[in-house]
Amino acid sequence: MTTGVEIAELLTRVRETTPLVQCITNSVVTNFTANVLLAAGAAPAMVDIPQEAGMFATMAGGLLVNTGTPTAEQRAAAREAVAGAGEAGTPWVLDPVAIGALPVRTALAAELAEQHPAAVRGNASEILALAGAGSGGRGVESSDSISDAAGAARELASRLSTVVAVSGPVDLVTDGTRVLRVGNGHELLTRVTGGGCALGAFITAFLAARAEAEPLAAVVAAHTVYGIAAERAAAGCAGPGSFATALIDSLAALTAAEVEAGARVWQDSEEQK
């Protein structure tokens, strides 16, 4: 199981290596996502133009593909970037936002999922839809629970040889064999634009900086650090508006000791301590 010490070490690696994270993402969340990456110690690059995206993916430390606003140009750039990432061995993350009922993004996510992402992150309805076991949620909101998606997440991770993370009140992260739960986080993350989308970029940074750590450990670490920062931000804010700013401040100020002390991660078969 990933420990608090290991999670803190991965955060330190992100800060020491400043991974370059290419984001092909939802146009609604680009600023927030970039600020989250900067606060964590990573370097964001919103390179989503065809004829540049594929080239840049070969130079980046990691790539995020988010299907939140999949314009024709972004879809072409995503295909290019994923191909470039595959050629260069660049780890990339698929965030299949709002797939299921909407045909364009659903087809794109299914196509890209077969191109060996290092991780897939979504809510329960999105993961069910990507696994072919559900019709999606209500827009970007999940209409299914983590328990509903647990089996589909394991099957998807095993079939794609990837790590699948299902976001919720308690996050589930699996490589198809092992299942870990992350109990850190706060409800206010669901009440600001980009709370989940920025997590996809955050995961990408940890995968880019992971060195010898397993992908499963990197994805768990990203969820844990992000969740701890959210808890600390929520404790000192007045509501969703101030929370968004406080989250960025909290990510920048978070120490390794705070991560070690605050991490709540357990095996799926264990009781939460």
Summary of the structure (lengths in Angstrom):
residues: 273
radius of gyration: 16.6
end to end distance: 13.9
largest distance: 50.1
contacts: 1053
relative contact order: 0.16
helix: 52%
strand: 15%
